Amino acid sequence: MKASQVTSVLLNKYVDMRQQAGAANGTINRELAALKRMFNLGHQATPPRVFFIPHFPKLTESNARQGFLEDAQYQRLLESCPEMWFQALVEAGCTYGWRIGELLKLKVNQVDLENRVIRLHPGTTKNKEGREVTMTQTIHDLFELCIEGKSPEDYLYTRPNGMRVRDFRDAWDKARIAAGVPGLLFHDLRRTAARNFRRAGIAEGVIMKIGGWKTRSVFERYAIVSHTDIEDALQKLEQRKKLSKQKPTTVQNVHGNTKPRLILVSSR
């Protein structure tokens, strides 16, 4: 079919057909996004290969991930695979919230042990922007072991036989089952890191900079407030209400001296 024959009516019919076939809204959106990208490239060419771009529908997606890794699960995850590369990979994922592709591409020359800095070079991240973060003590110790005996151009994450870690699905599957979280994705560590930063009181702008979230709308999609966070917040609210029911005040006696007195006040 020629590009000029693709209309918004035809695109809507395509959406209906895919939905009837059982495709998820997210899947349909990705398919339409690929086609829209083709139209944009054709339109930007000189001379233009496409003279108009039809309206592309965008469906509501309700399949956002909700997974978090709790502290106890994290410990069991590490205990299930004692290999150094796995320990360092999981720790970095939970600490900085970086994508798995960004982590696996790390080389020795991007890790400055002396100054305790890790650098992601521009163009190696999803949003093409570089990042620089400070190492925690745990990250420093693990990365130091990963770097031992390597040259600057070697990859950071390597197996005991020296081979670069590219695919670790088998190790991950075994670890998450042993940790009692069989449905956990490595990408859930990204959400876990964002939640931990927020719990620590870090400003959202700083969290976005560390984790590589370029827009607030994308950052908010991670729904980084868990049920436990909400429960803790309500417990703190309840404690505050209890404390406010007894509020110390002072009154003057006949001699003009003041002394504390407890009075009941409404919590409303």
FIVEX-830617 format. One record per residue (C-alpha): x, z, y negated; residue in one letter. Coordinates in Angstrom, 2 decimals. Example, Ala and Ser with C-alpha at 12.3 -4.5 7.8 and 13.67 -1.06 7.14 Angstrom:
2
<r <12.30; 7.80; 4.50>; "A">
<r <13.67; 7.14; 1.06>; "S">
***
This chain:
268
<r <0.00; 0.00; 0.00>; "M">
<r <1.26; -0.87; -3.48>; "K">
<r <1.75; 1.98; -5.93>; "A">
<r <-0.74; 0.40; -8.30>; "S">
<r <-3.46; 0.82; -5.68>; "Q">
<r <-3.04; 4.60; -5.46>; "V">
<r <-5.74; 6.27; -7.56>; "T">
<r <-6.92; 9.82; -8.11>; "S">
<r <-10.05; 9.02; -6.06>; "V">
<r <-7.89; 7.90; -3.17>; "L">
<r <-5.74; 11.04; -3.44>; "L">
<r <-8.83; 13.26; -3.29>; "N">
<r <-9.99; 11.40; -0.17>; "K">
<r <-6.55; 12.04; 1.33>; "Y">
<r <-6.94; 15.77; 0.64>; "V">
<r <-10.34; 15.80; 2.35>; "D">
<r <-8.95; 13.99; 5.37>; "M">
<r <-6.00; 16.41; 5.72>; "R">
<r <-8.24; 19.45; 5.36>; "Q">
<r <-10.56; 18.14; 8.05>; "Q">
<r <-7.50; 17.71; 10.26>; "A">
<r <-6.72; 21.43; 9.80>; "G">
<r <-3.76; 21.14; 7.43>; "A">
<r <-3.10; 24.18; 5.23>; "A">
<r <-3.37; 23.86; 1.45>; "N">
<r <0.34; 24.58; 1.10>; "G">
<r <1.19; 21.74; 3.49>; "T">
<r <-1.04; 19.30; 1.60>; "I">
<r <0.50; 20.36; -1.72>; "N">
<r <4.00; 19.69; -0.41>; "R">
<r <2.96; 16.23; 0.81>; "E">
<r <1.38; 15.36; -2.53>; "L">
<r <4.42; 16.72; -4.37>; "A">
<r <6.70; 14.35; -2.44>; "A">
<r <4.50; 11.37; -3.35>; "L">
<r <4.28; 12.47; -6.99>; "K">
<r <8.06; 12.69; -7.13>; "R">
<r <8.26; 9.08; -5.92>; "M">
<r <5.91; 7.98; -8.69>; "F">
<r <7.94; 9.84; -11.32>; "N">
<r <11.20; 8.26; -10.17>; "L">
<r <9.62; 4.81; -10.25>; "G">
<r <8.23; 5.44; -13.73>; "H">
<r <11.62; 6.64; -15.03>; "Q">
<r <13.48; 3.58; -13.74>; "A">
<r <14.71; 0.85; -16.09>; "T">
<r <12.75; -1.34; -16.02>; "P">
<r <9.87; 0.84; -14.75>; "P">
<r <8.82; 0.18; -11.16>; "R">
<r <5.61; 2.15; -11.69>; "V">
<r <3.55; 1.76; -14.86>; "F">
<r <1.07; 4.62; -14.41>; "F">
<r <0.96; 7.90; -12.53>; "I">
<r <-2.42; 8.97; -11.16>; "P">
<r <-3.65; 12.54; -11.40>; "H">
<r <-2.48; 14.54; -8.37>; "F">
<r <-4.77; 17.37; -7.23>; "P">
<r <-3.20; 20.79; -6.62>; "K">
<r <-4.87; 23.09; -4.14>; "L">
<r <-4.96; 26.87; -4.31>; "T">
<r <-2.53; 28.46; -1.88>; "E">
<r <-3.33; 31.83; -0.35>; "S">
<r <-0.57; 32.00; 2.24>; "N">
<r <2.00; 33.97; 0.24>; "A">
<r <4.21; 36.15; 2.39>; "R">
<r <3.64; 39.91; 2.31>; "Q">
<r <6.53; 41.14; 4.46>; "G">
<r <8.91; 43.94; 3.50>; "F">
<r <11.74; 45.60; 5.36>; "L">
<r <11.57; 49.38; 5.30>; "E">
<r <14.68; 51.56; 5.50>; "D">
<r <14.18; 52.61; 9.14>; "A">
<r <13.55; 49.01; 10.19>; "Q">
<r <16.64; 47.92; 8.30>; "Y">
<r <18.82; 50.37; 10.23>; "Q">
<r <17.40; 49.21; 13.57>; "R">
<r <17.96; 45.60; 12.52>; "L">
<r <21.66; 46.23; 11.91>; "L">
<r <22.10; 48.30; 15.06>; "E">
<r <20.73; 45.46; 17.18>; "S">
<r <23.56; 43.09; 16.19>; "C">
<r <26.90; 44.81; 15.44>; "P">
<r <28.79; 41.56; 14.66>; "E">
<r <30.40; 41.77; 11.24>; "M">
<r <29.04; 38.48; 9.87>; "W">
<r <25.47; 39.56; 10.71>; "F">
<r <25.89; 42.98; 9.11>; "Q">
<r <27.30; 41.44; 5.92>; "A">
<r <24.65; 38.72; 5.78>; "L">
<r <21.72; 41.13; 6.12>; "V">
<r <23.22; 43.61; 3.65>; "E">
<r <23.74; 40.88; 1.05>; "A">
<r <20.21; 39.60; 1.59>; "G">
<r <18.68; 43.04; 1.08>; "C">
<r <20.93; 43.89; -1.86>; "T">
<r <20.74; 40.74; -4.00>; "Y">
<r <17.71; 38.91; -2.63>; "G">
<r <19.61; 35.63; -2.35>; "W">
<r <18.31; 32.74; -0.31>; "R">
<r <19.83; 32.16; 3.10>; "I">
<r <21.26; 28.79; 2.02>; "G">
<r <23.02; 30.39; -0.94>; "E">
<r <24.55; 33.07; 1.27>; "L">
<r <25.73; 30.80; 4.08>; "L">
<r <27.55; 28.55; 1.60>; "K">
<r <29.68; 31.40; 0.25>; "L">
<r <33.42; 30.85; 0.49>; "K">
<r <36.26; 33.33; 0.24>; "V">
<r <37.26; 32.10; -3.23>; "N">
<r <33.84; 33.17; -4.56>; "Q">
<r <34.47; 36.80; -3.66>; "V">
<r <36.75; 38.76; -6.00>; "D">
<r <37.49; 42.00; -4.16>; "L">
<r <39.80; 43.33; -6.86>; "E">
<r <37.23; 43.03; -9.65>; "N">
<r <34.29; 43.60; -7.24>; "R">
<r <32.50; 40.41; -8.25>; "V">
<r <30.68; 37.67; -6.30>; "I">
<r <30.13; 34.29; -7.93>; "R">
<r <27.65; 31.58; -7.02>; "L">
<r <28.92; 28.34; -8.53>; "H">
<r <26.54; 26.16; -10.60>; "P">
<r <24.95; 23.49; -8.43>; "G">
<r <25.13; 25.57; -5.23>; "T">
<r <21.89; 27.44; -5.87>; "T">
<r <18.29; 26.25; -5.65>; "K">
<r <17.82; 26.29; -9.42>; "N">
<r <21.33; 24.77; -9.91>; "K">
<r <22.39; 27.71; -12.10>; "E">
<r <25.41; 29.87; -11.38>; "G">
<r <25.23; 33.61; -10.87>; "R">
<r <27.69; 36.49; -10.98>; "E">
<r <27.00; 39.95; -9.59>; "V">
<r <28.88; 43.16; -9.05>; "T">
<r <29.51; 44.40; -5.51>; "M">
<r <28.13; 47.64; -4.20>; "T">
<r <30.56; 49.73; -2.18>; "Q">
<r <28.90; 48.71; 1.09>; "T">
<r <29.06; 45.02; 0.20>; "I">
<r <32.70; 45.38; -0.83>; "H">
<r <33.66; 47.01; 2.47>; "D">
<r <31.79; 44.45; 4.60>; "L">
<r <33.07; 41.44; 2.66>; "F">
<r <36.61; 42.76; 2.83>; "E">
<r <36.38; 42.71; 6.63>; "L">
<r <34.82; 39.23; 6.59>; "C">
<r <37.64; 37.88; 4.39>; "I">
<r <40.53; 39.36; 6.36>; "E">
<r <42.96; 36.65; 7.50>; "G">
<r <41.12; 33.78; 5.79>; "K">
<r <42.23; 31.26; 3.18>; "S">
<r <40.37; 30.78; -0.15>; "P">
<r <38.52; 27.67; 1.09>; "E">
<r <37.28; 29.27; 4.30>; "D">
<r <33.65; 30.24; 4.62>; "Y">
<r <32.82; 33.92; 4.29>; "L">
<r <30.48; 34.15; 7.28>; "Y">
<r <32.18; 33.19; 10.53>; "T">
<r <31.67; 34.17; 14.14>; "R">
<r <34.33; 36.02; 16.19>; "P">
<r <35.63; 32.64; 17.43>; "N">
<r <36.20; 31.53; 13.83>; "G">
<r <33.30; 29.08; 13.70>; "M">
<r <31.23; 28.96; 10.51>; "R">
<r <27.76; 30.51; 10.77>; "V">
<r <25.24; 27.73; 10.22>; "R">
<r <22.28; 28.65; 12.42>; "D">
<r <21.66; 32.23; 13.53>; "F">
<r <18.08; 32.00; 14.78>; "R">
<r <18.87; 33.47; 18.19>; "D">
<r <20.62; 36.53; 16.71>; "A">
<r <17.85; 36.97; 14.13>; "W">
<r <15.06; 36.74; 16.72>; "D">
<r <16.69; 39.38; 18.91>; "K">
<r <17.37; 41.67; 15.96>; "A">
<r <13.88; 41.55; 14.46>; "R">
<r <12.25; 42.20; 17.83>; "I">
<r <14.56; 45.17; 18.41>; "A">
<r <13.74; 46.47; 14.91>; "A">
<r <10.02; 46.36; 15.65>; "G">
<r <9.29; 43.60; 13.10>; "V">
<r <8.89; 40.46; 15.24>; "P">
<r <7.28; 38.51; 12.40>; "G">
<r <10.00; 39.24; 9.84>; "L">
<r <11.59; 36.25; 8.13>; "L">
<r <15.02; 36.37; 6.52>; "F">
<r <13.29; 35.29; 3.32>; "H">
<r <11.39; 38.60; 3.42>; "D">
<r <14.68; 40.29; 2.53>; "L">
<r <14.39; 38.52; -0.82>; "R">
<r <11.09; 40.26; -1.48>; "R">
<r <12.54; 43.55; -0.22>; "T">
<r <15.46; 43.33; -2.67>; "A">
<r <13.10; 42.63; -5.58>; "A">
<r <10.97; 45.63; -4.66>; "R">
<r <14.01; 47.89; -4.36>; "N">
<r <15.25; 46.79; -7.79>; "F">
<r <11.84; 47.48; -9.30>; "R">
<r <11.67; 50.92; -7.64>; "R">
<r <15.05; 51.69; -9.19>; "A">
<r <13.62; 50.97; -12.63>; "G">
<r <15.57; 47.73; -13.22>; "I">
<r <14.07; 45.46; -15.87>; "A">
<r <12.28; 42.44; -14.43>; "E">
<r <14.41; 40.04; -16.48>; "G">
<r <17.55; 41.44; -14.86>; "V">
<r <15.98; 41.27; -11.38>; "I">
<r <15.10; 37.62; -11.94>; "M">
<r <18.64; 36.89; -13.07>; "K">
<r <20.23; 38.53; -10.02>; "I">
<r <17.88; 36.98; -7.49>; "G">
<r <17.67; 33.56; -9.09>; "G">
<r <13.98; 33.50; -10.04>; "W">
<r <13.79; 31.01; -12.89>; "K">
<r <10.19; 31.60; -13.99>; "T">
<r <8.04; 34.70; -14.10>; "R">
<r <5.16; 32.91; -12.37>; "S">
<r <7.30; 32.28; -9.28>; "V">
<r <8.65; 35.83; -9.40>; "F">
<r <5.12; 37.27; -9.46>; "E">
<r <4.17; 35.26; -6.37>; "R">
<r <6.42; 37.52; -4.34>; "Y">
<r <3.89; 40.38; -4.70>; "A">
<r <6.72; 42.90; -4.61>; "I">
<r <4.45; 45.93; -4.86>; "V">
<r <3.73; 47.13; -1.34>; "S">
<r <1.01; 49.43; -0.03>; "H">
<r <3.57; 52.25; 0.08>; "T">
<r <4.38; 51.74; -3.61>; "D">
<r <0.71; 51.99; -4.51>; "I">
<r <0.28; 55.11; -2.38>; "E">
<r <3.30; 56.75; -4.04>; "D">
<r <1.94; 55.89; -7.49>; "A">
<r <-1.44; 57.46; -6.72>; "L">
<r <0.20; 60.59; -5.32>; "Q">
<r <2.21; 60.97; -8.53>; "K">
<r <-0.97; 60.50; -10.54>; "L">
<r <-2.71; 63.18; -8.50>; "E">
<r <0.20; 65.59; -9.01>; "Q">
<r <0.08; 64.96; -12.76>; "R">
<r <-3.62; 65.72; -12.82>; "K">
<r <-3.07; 69.00; -10.98>; "K">
<r <-0.35; 70.05; -13.41>; "L">
<r <-2.48; 69.15; -16.43>; "S">
<r <-5.25; 71.50; -15.29>; "K">
<r <-3.06; 74.43; -16.23>; "Q">
<r <-1.46; 73.87; -19.61>; "K">
<r <0.55; 76.64; -21.31>; "P">
<r <-0.37; 77.47; -24.90>; "T">
<r <0.33; 80.32; -27.34>; "T">
<r <-1.96; 82.69; -29.26>; "V">
<r <-1.24; 85.22; -31.98>; "Q">
<r <-2.01; 88.89; -31.49>; "N">
<r <-3.02; 91.26; -34.24>; "V">
<r <0.61; 91.84; -35.14>; "H">
<r <1.27; 88.12; -35.70>; "G">
<r <3.45; 87.76; -32.62>; "N">
<r <2.94; 84.86; -30.25>; "T">
<r <2.80; 84.99; -26.49>; "K">
<r <2.06; 82.34; -23.86>; "P">
<r <-1.36; 82.13; -22.32>; "R">
<r <-2.68; 79.82; -19.60>; "L">
<r <-5.93; 78.02; -20.30>; "I">
<r <-7.81; 75.51; -18.16>; "L">
<r <-8.16; 72.02; -19.59>; "V">
<r <-9.95; 69.00; -18.28>; "S">
<r <-7.84; 66.36; -16.59>; "S">
<r <-10.03; 63.62; -18.12>; "R">
***
